[in-house]
Amino acid sequence: MRDHDTGDGTDWTALRARFHLPGGLIYLDGNSLGPMPRAVPERVRRTVEDEWGDMLIRGWNDAGWMDWPARLGDRIGRLIGAPAGSTMVGDTLSIKVWQALDAALRLRPERRVILSDSGNFPSDLYMAEGLIAALGRGHELRVVAPEAVADSIDADVAVLMLTQVDYRTGRLHDMAALTARAHGAGALAIWDLAHSAGALEIDVTAADADFAVGCTYKYLNAGPGAPAFIHVRPDLHDLIEPALSGWLGHAAPFAFDPAYRPGPGIARMRVGTPPVLQLAALEAALDIWDDVDMVDLRARSLALSERFVRGVAVHCPDLAPALPPDTPRGSQVSFRHPEGYAVMQALIARGVIGDFRAPDILRFGFTPLFIGEAEVDAAVATLADILETAAWDTSEFRARKAVT
Ligand SMILES: *Cc1c(COP(=O)(O)O)cnc(C)c1O
């Protein structure tokens, strides 16, 4: 069915109907925690009651729980251009960053520099610091401005580690160009797709990325605490020595061999027991993606976010765009305001949910799966009213909560 509003081939109305969206809310925070797909409760109930409840330990074989991390990994692989057998689900993203970085550093033993940028998510940088300390081999984390990355790739760099879409500003790095540059200098490239998987077209194979990691609770809508994923380029699988050498990454976990031997292919990126209940939610969430055309999704996400940017430019002169005009960006738009925290709290109190990122960023995610033009226009109008009337200027809205 063609959608008359957008002229593309995707039925956005039908996609939106697959989400539980509480009334009276405009949810512009799917980039932080995606909304609940309606199919999740029944899918999780089945796993809890019919599988765990009735099968008990037999569920590992009879319900196939043990294979879910690889099977769901392949389904995510399809969304990021990864061939089957090269993506594994498990753990949290921070852990997957550690695994990828450790593996990459071992592949470049003669080099000492990890290059990243100041737009990277702090956890990725913290994990790099922690790994450097744990290795104790004199590695250095070099963090440069996003614009300076390309020219900072030199023969000292072992690994280029970047998040493709800047979590704060939405800036989009050119994955293929920077990976080519890294390879040209003899370095490897790790791409964090936390803010791009499910937000735009990604082709890790065409980009020749060595490693890619990401999470499933943001644009992929698998729910709070849903596990992460890791992709490794197939020709590297057998070269990787896993640092997190847990039993489920072993070549024969149920041989209970006292010595570790890495499993075949991407299986060696597994660590321990998979979070089965959360994987059931992920599976239901991934069903939606079977019906999404990523080209249409990207076009509509840009159209919606540009509509928001134009509306803000006209009606909210106090807000400064976080990026210079025409900078490539992901599916989110950010603005700076000195009282950004209070402004966002006032907005949330009126049912428009975005988020705030220190020190002064108001961030809005546009996810065409459940956001349309009407929501964009209403969000602009509410934001404009809050700024015009200074409705944000109260002690209640200034008081910081634990999670921003
Ligand atoms: C959301 C996000 C994380 C969060 O990591 P968790 O271990 O899943 O909490 C890490 N890195 C980036 C780039 C993110 O956007």
The ligand as an SDF file (V2000), in Angstrom:
LIG
                    3D

 15 15  0  0  0  0  0  0  0  0999 V2000
   23.6420    4.1640   24.6480 C   0  0  0  0  0  0  0  0  0  0  0  0
   25.0990    4.0250   24.4230 C   0  0  0  0  0  0  0  0  0  0  0  0
   25.8970    3.2090   25.2590 C   0  0  0  0  0  0  0  0  0  0  0  0
   25.3080    2.5190   26.4560 C   0  0  0  0  0  0  0  0  0  0  0  0
   26.0110    1.3650   26.7770 O   0  0  0  0  0  0  0  0  0  0  0  0
   25.3410    0.2600   27.7110 P   0  0  0  0  0  0  0  0  0  0  0  0
   26.4830   -0.5970   28.1150 O   0  0  0  0  0  0  0  0  0  0  0  0
   24.3180   -0.4610   26.8760 O   0  0  0  0  0  0  0  0  0  0  0  0
   24.6990    0.9540   28.8690 O   0  0  0  0  0  0  0  0  0  0  0  0
   27.2460    3.0740   24.9490 C   0  0  0  0  0  0  0  0  0  0  0  0
   27.7860    3.7060   23.8790 N   0  0  0  0  0  0  0  0  0  0  0  0
   27.0490    4.4970   23.0720 C   0  0  0  0  0  0  0  0  0  0  0  0
   27.6830    5.1580   21.9030 C   0  0  0  0  0  0  0  0  0  0  0  0
   25.7020    4.7010   23.3380 C   0  0  0  0  0  0  0  0  0  0  0  0
   24.9770    5.5060   22.5600 O   0  0  0  0  0  0  0  0  0  0  0  0
  1  2  1  0
  2  3  1  0
  2 14  2  0
  3  4  1  0
  3 10  2  0
  4  5  1  0
  5  6  1  0
  6  7  2  0
  6  8  1  0
  6  9  1  0
 10 11  1  0
 11 12  2  0
 12 13  1  0
 12 14  1  0
 14 15  1  0
M  END
$$$$
